[in-house]
Amino acid sequence: MRFHRECLLAVVPCKTTRTPAEFEAMVSGHLRTLVNAGIMQRMQQRRYAFCGSLMHDFVYNSIPHRTRRKYHLTTARWLQDNPSYAAQDRWMPHDSERGRRRRRRR
């Protein structure tokens, strides 16, 4: 699963009294930590992806259902307001999807 940093900043609520710039710096720091730990990989144009489907599933399933619904709704609204981001991903399958496609051809 890929996501854009800008979408993450729009979807994740800022529950502190931080300024938007401080919040953005904090999120960037956390993303760097996850990349350095091998949990996520940085892709082109400020995009990130989980390094494996198991990690994605673990993180996804650890989020309470009610919170996931809220994030899905907020993400859908963000994508409606920012269609260029959705269009960029349309023709670029995730690395795991490319791998599945190659395996089918054998």
C-alpha positions in Angstrom: 0.0 0.0 0.0 1.4 3.3 -1.1 0.5 6.7 0.3 1.5 10.3 -0.2 3.0 12.3 2.6 0.6 15.1 2.0 -2.3 12.7 2.4 -0.9 11.5 5.7 -0.6 15.1 6.9 -4.2 15.8 6.0 -5.7 12.6 7.4 -3.8 12.2 10.7 -5.2 14.5 13.3 -2.8 16.9 15.0 -3.7 16.3 18.7 -1.1 18.6 20.1 -0.8 22.3 20.2 2.0 22.2 17.6 2.1 24.6 14.7 1.5 23.1 11.3 5.2 23.4 10.5 6.1 21.6 13.8 3.5 18.9 13.1 4.9 18.4 9.5 8.5 18.1 10.9 7.3 15.6 13.5 5.6 13.4 10.8 8.6 13.6 8.5 10.9 12.5 11.4 8.6 9.5 12.1 8.6 8.5 8.4 12.4 8.7 8.3 12.6 6.5 11.4 10.3 3.9 9.8 12.3 4.0 6.6 15.6 3.6 8.5 14.1 0.6 10.4 13.2 -1.1 7.2 9.4 -1.0 7.8 8.7 1.5 5.0 10.4 2.5 1.9 10.5 5.9 0.4 9.4 6.1 -3.2 9.4 8.9 -5.7 7.6 12.2 -5.3 7.2 12.1 -1.5 5.4 8.7 -1.5 6.0 5.9 0.9 5.1 2.2 1.0 5.2 -0.6 3.5 8.1 -2.9 2.8 5.9 -6.0 2.9 2.3 -7.0 2.9 2.7 -8.7 6.3 3.8 -5.4 7.9 1.0 -3.6 6.1 -1.6 -6.1 7.4 -0.2 -5.9 10.9 -0.4 -2.1 11.1 -3.8 -2.0 9.3 -5.3 -4.6 11.6 -3.9 -2.9 14.7 -6.0 0.2 14.0 -9.5 0.0 15.6 -12.3 -0.4 13.1 -14.0 2.9 14.0 -10.7 4.8 13.5 -10.1 3.0 10.2 -13.5 4.1 9.0 -12.8 7.7 9.9 -9.4 7.5 8.2 -10.9 6.0 5.0 -13.5 8.7 4.8 -11.0 11.5 5.4 -8.7 9.9 2.8 -11.5 9.6 0.2 -12.4 13.2 0.7 -8.8 14.3 0.4 -8.4 12.3 -2.8 -11.5 14.0 -4.2 -10.1 17.4 -3.4 -6.6 16.4 -4.8 -7.4 14.2 -7.9 -3.9 14.7 -9.3 -2.5 12.4 -6.6 -4.9 9.6 -7.4 -4.1 10.0 -11.1 -0.4 9.6 -10.5 -0.8 6.3 -8.8 -3.2 4.9 -11.4 -0.5 3.6 -13.7 2.1 2.8 -11.1 1.4 -0.5 -9.4 3.0 -1.3 -6.0 6.1 -3.4 -6.1 4.3 -6.4 -4.7 1.7 -6.2 -7.5 4.5 -6.2 -10.0 5.9 -9.3 -8.4 2.5 -11.1 -8.5 2.2 -10.2 -12.2 5.6 -11.7 -13.0 4.9 -14.9 -11.1 1.7 -15.4 -13.1 3.6 -15.3 -16.4 5.9 -18.2 -15.5 
